[in-house]
């Protein structure tokens, strides 16, 4: 989903979430961020 947020701001937020192990970062081509299933509450 596209959000209207500066790229640097979004990167900082994702970096904080990765440090707290809320999201996992995936390096390399096709990399990105994912939320582990155990961190998703229904």
N, C-alpha and C positions, 0 to 999 in steps of 0.2 A: 504494500500500500504506500502511496506517495504522500509524504507530509511536507508542509511548508516550513522547514527548519534549516538553519544554516548547517552546512556539512560539518564544520568544526565543532559546533555545539552537540550535534548528534553523536559524533565520534567520542567526545568526552563522556557523555552519558553512557554509551555502550562500554567504554573502558572501565568506568566505575562499576557497572553491573557485572562485567567479567571478573574484576578483582574480588567482588563479593560472591562470585560463583553462582550468580543468578542466571547469567547466560554464558554460553561457551563460544569462544572465538575459533574460527576455522581458517587457517592460513592457506595461502596459495591461490592458484587460479580457481575461480568458482567458490572461493571462501566467503566467509561472512560470519554471522552470528546465529545461534540457535538457542532456544529455551529447552533445557532437558525436561523430559516428561515428568520427572518427580517434582519439578518446580512449578508445574501448571496445576492450579486449583480450579476445580469445576464448580 
